[in-house]
């Protein structure tokens, strides 16, 4: 069982106050712009045209994964016997390579038996206001799409928030985030010519009782097919849930949070992982690069709006 610690914070990106049971260092004060209004979690329904666009992207993703598996790449790790040690902390501070002795846990070390995986080179960013998780995730994705050098930003979070409607609405909706990403990545060198940001609802399309397999297929297609990150909306760590982000070890009631997914490990199964950048060190979580089991991420998405942008 994961231990739970409750932290008393008032957040706008992931917010509701709970009672602290242990002293917590005060977060850096954040003053939102004057146009801030109270946050809600409502999302409008997808139109028929938006549903059709999402369905087309899902079909393309499933075709990509089917082709991947048909090549035998997804079975590469089955031909050897890996050595596995207990699980490491789910943090990935140096992209997809872990070098410290303590972090060599649950890592396959059997010669050339490396499991299939895919990663994009991104840098995490700290959100500048409590309700700016969407703009921060957008900044991570925009910087990747524009192939920015380390430590450099193509656009400020304020610019991106304007495109996303974050300050006007007091939050970032899925459609606001998609519109902001359109503006922040248009004509960028890494964005495919025919690419368009799409809002998709995560559903159990095959009726197997989990949305983890669907999410992992979409992740594999986005990272290794179109080579673009995914923006994911979820509940990071609810007090009454055993599922939570590695970047949010402390429980807090939340109106939702955005992260930027940039990598995957293993094809769908018990060891399938999503790698992501978080922005919330001053909001109760962490800022950096982390991973969690894709199945767990899917449940956190299901607990929120069930939406992601890719």
C-alpha positions in Angstrom: 0.0 0.0 0.0 1.2 3.5 -0.7 1.4 5.7 2.3 -0.7 8.9 2.2 0.1 12.3 3.5 -2.4 15.1 3.2 -1.2 18.6 2.5 -3.1 21.9 3.2 -2.9 23.9 0.0 -5.3 25.9 -2.0 -4.5 25.3 -5.7 -6.2 26.5 -8.8 -4.8 23.9 -11.2 -5.3 21.1 -8.7 -7.2 22.5 -5.8 -9.3 21.9 -2.8 -8.1 22.3 0.8 -7.5 19.2 3.0 -6.1 19.1 6.5 -2.4 18.5 6.9 -1.2 15.8 9.2 2.5 16.8 9.0 4.3 20.1 8.7 4.8 21.2 5.1 7.1 23.9 3.8 5.3 26.9 2.4 5.0 27.1 -1.3 6.3 30.1 -3.2 3.4 32.6 -3.3 1.7 32.8 -6.6 -0.5 35.7 -7.6 -2.8 34.9 -10.5 -3.7 37.5 -13.0 -6.6 39.8 -12.1 -8.8 38.0 -14.7 -8.8 34.8 -12.7 -12.2 33.3 -12.0 -13.1 30.2 -9.9 -12.2 26.9 -11.6 -14.8 24.3 -12.6 -14.3 20.9 -14.1 -17.0 21.0 -16.8 -16.1 20.2 -20.4 -18.5 20.6 -23.3 -19.5 17.5 -25.4 -17.6 16.8 -28.6 -19.4 17.7 -31.7 -20.1 15.1 -34.4 -17.2 16.5 -36.5 -14.9 16.4 -33.4 -15.9 12.8 -32.6 -15.2 11.8 -36.2 -11.8 13.4 -36.1 -11.0 11.6 -32.9 -12.2 8.3 -34.3 -10.0 8.7 -37.3 -7.0 9.3 -35.1 -7.8 6.3 -33.0 -8.0 4.1 -36.1 -4.7 5.4 -37.3 -3.1 4.7 -33.9 -4.5 1.2 -33.8 -3.2 0.5 -37.3 0.3 1.8 -36.3 0.4 -0.5 -33.3 -0.9 -3.5 -35.3 1.9 -2.9 -37.8 4.4 -2.5 -35.0 3.4 -5.8 -33.5 3.3 -7.6 -36.9 7.0 -6.8 -37.4 7.8 -8.8 -34.2 9.3 -5.8 -32.5 6.8 -6.0 -29.7 8.0 -9.5 -28.9 11.7 -8.8 -28.7 11.9 -9.1 -25.0 10.2 -12.5 -25.0 13.2 -14.2 -26.5 15.4 -13.8 -23.4 15.2 -14.1 -19.7 15.7 -10.7 -18.1 17.2 -10.0 -14.7 14.7 -7.8 -12.7 15.3 -6.2 -9.4 12.7 -4.4 -7.2 11.1 -1.2 -8.5 12.8 2.1 -8.5 11.3 5.5 -7.5 9.2 6.5 -10.5 11.3 9.5 -11.4 13.1 10.0 -14.7 15.3 13.1 -14.3 17.6 12.3 -17.2 15.2 11.5 -20.0 15.0 7.7 -20.5 18.4 6.7 -19.0 18.9 5.9 -15.3 22.5 5.7 -14.1 22.5 5.8 -10.3 23.0 2.5 -8.5 19.9 3.0 -6.4 17.9 3.6 -9.6 19.0 0.4 -11.4 15.9 -1.3 -10.0 13.3 -3.1 -12.0 15.5 -2.5 -15.0 16.2 -5.2 -17.6 19.9 -5.9 -17.9 20.0 -9.0 -20.0 22.4 -7.9 -22.8 20.6 -7.0 -26.0 17.2 -8.0 -24.7 16.0 -4.4 -24.3 12.2 -4.2 -24.4 10.6 -2.0 -27.0 10.2 1.6 -26.0 10.0 5.1 -27.5 11.0 8.6 -26.1 11.0 12.2 -27.2 13.5 14.7 -25.9 11.6 17.2 -23.7 12.4 19.5 -20.7 10.0 19.9 -17.8 8.9 23.4 -16.9 7.6 24.8 -13.6 4.2 26.4 -13.9 4.3 30.1 -13.0 0.8 30.3 -11.5 -1.2 27.7 -9.6 -3.7 27.4 -12.4 -1.1 27.2 -15.2 -0.6 23.5 -15.4 -2.1 23.6 -18.9 0.2 26.4 -20.2 3.2 24.7 -18.6 2.4 21.4 -20.3 1.9 23.4 -23.5 5.3 25.1 -23.1 7.0 21.7 -22.8 5.3 20.5 -26.0 5.9 23.7 -27.8 9.6 23.7 -27.0 9.9 20.2 -28.2 8.0 20.9 -31.4 10.2 23.9 -32.1 13.4 22.0 -31.3 14.4 24.6 -28.7 17.8 24.4 -27.1 18.1 23.3 -23.5 16.8 26.0 -21.1 15.1 28.0 -23.9 11.4 28.7 -24.5 9.7 29.5 -27.8 6.8 31.2 -26.0 6.1 32.3 -22.5 3.5 30.6 -20.4 1.6 33.9 -20.5 1.5 33.7 -24.3 0.3 30.1 -24.3 -2.3 30.8 -21.6 -3.8 33.5 -23.7 -4.2 31.1 -26.6 -5.7 28.5 -24.2 -8.1 30.9 -22.5 -6.7 29.9 -19.2 -7.0 33.3 -17.4 -10.4 34.1 -18.9 -11.8 30.8 -17.8 -9.8 30.3 -14.6 -8.7 26.9 -15.9 -7.6 25.1 -19.1 -10.2 22.9 -20.8 -9.2 20.2 -23.2 -10.4 22.3 -26.2 -8.7 25.3 -24.9 -5.5 23.4 -24.6 -5.9 22.0 -28.1 -6.3 25.5 -29.5 -3.3 26.8 -27.6 -1.2 23.9 -28.9 -2.3 24.7 -32.4 -1.0 28.3 -32.0 2.1 27.3 -30.1 3.3 24.6 -32.6 2.0 25.8 -36.0 4.7 25.7 -38.7 7.2 24.3 -36.2 9.9 22.0 -37.6 8.9 18.8 -35.7 5.2 19.0 -36.3 4.1 16.9 -39.2 2.5 18.8 -42.1 -0.9 17.1 -41.8 -0.9 17.0 -38.0 -3.7 18.6 -36.0 -4.3 18.6 -32.3 -7.3 16.5 -31.4 -9.4 16.1 -28.2 -10.2 12.4 -27.5 -12.2 10.7 -24.8 -10.6 7.7 -23.3 -13.1 4.8 -23.6 -12.9 1.0 -23.1 -13.5 0.3 -26.7 -12.7 -3.4 -26.5 -14.8 -4.0 -23.4 -12.0 -5.7 -21.4 -12.6 -3.6 -18.3 -9.6 -1.3 -18.6 -8.7 1.8 -20.7 -5.0 1.2 -20.2 -4.6 -0.8 -23.4 -6.3 1.9 -25.4 -4.2 4.6 -23.8 -1.0 2.7 -24.4 -1.8 2.2 -28.1 -2.4 5.9 -28.5 0.8 6.8 -26.6 2.9 4.4 -28.8 1.4 5.9 -32.0 1.9 9.5 -30.9 5.5 9.1 -29.6 6.9 6.6 -32.2 4.5 7.4 -35.1 3.8 11.1 -35.4 6.6 11.8 -32.9 4.5 14.4 -30.9 3.9 14.4 -27.2 0.4 14.0 -25.6 -1.2 16.4 -23.1 -3.1 14.4 -20.4 -5.7 15.7 -18.0 -6.2 13.7 -14.7 -6.6 13.7 -11.0 -3.0 13.5 -9.6 -3.6 12.1 -6.1 -7.0 12.0 -4.5 -7.0 11.2 -0.8 -9.4 8.3 -1.2 -7.6 6.7 -4.1 -4.7 4.2 -4.1 -3.7 5.4 -7.6 -1.6 8.6 -7.9 1.2 10.1 -9.9 4.8 9.5 -8.8 5.2 13.3 -9.0 2.3 13.7 -6.5 3.2 11.5 -3.4 1.1 13.7 -1.1 -2.7 13.4 -1.4 -4.9 16.4 -2.2 -8.4 16.9 -3.5 -8.0 18.3 -7.0 -10.0 19.8 -9.7 -7.6 18.3 -12.2 -4.1 18.6 -13.6 -2.3 18.6 -17.0 0.9 16.7 -17.7 2.9 16.2 -21.0 3.5 12.6 -21.9 6.7 12.0 -23.9 7.6 8.3 -23.7 6.5 4.7 -23.4 8.1 1.5 -22.3 7.0 -2.1 -23.3 4.0 -2.9 -25.3 0.7 -3.2 -23.4 0.9 -5.5 -20.4 1.7 -5.3 -16.7 5.1 -3.6 -17.3 3.8 -0.9 -19.7 4.8 2.6 -18.6 4.0 6.2 -19.6 6.8 8.8 -19.1 5.7 12.4 -18.5 6.8 15.8 -17.5 5.1 17.5 -14.6 5.2 21.2 -13.5 3.9 21.3 -10.0 6.7 21.6 -7.5 5.2 24.8 -6.0 1.7 23.4 -6.1 2.1 20.2 -4.0 3.5 17.9 -6.6 6.9 17.8 -8.4 8.5 19.4 -11.4 10.6 17.1 -13.6 10.3 13.9 -15.6 8.6 10.8 -14.2 7.0 7.5 -15.1 4.0 5.5 -13.9 2.3 2.3 -15.1 0.1 3.2 -18.1 -2.8 1.3 -16.4 -2.6 3.6 -13.4 -2.4 6.7 -15.5 -5.5 5.5 -17.4 -7.4 5.2 -14.1 -6.4 8.7 -13.1 -7.7 10.0 -16.4 -10.9 8.0 -15.9 -11.3 9.7 -12.5 -11.3 13.1 -14.2 -12.7 14.3 -17.6 -11.5 11.1 -19.4 -9.9 13.5 -22.0 -6.5 14.0 -23.5 -5.1 16.0 -26.4 -2.9 14.5 -29.1 
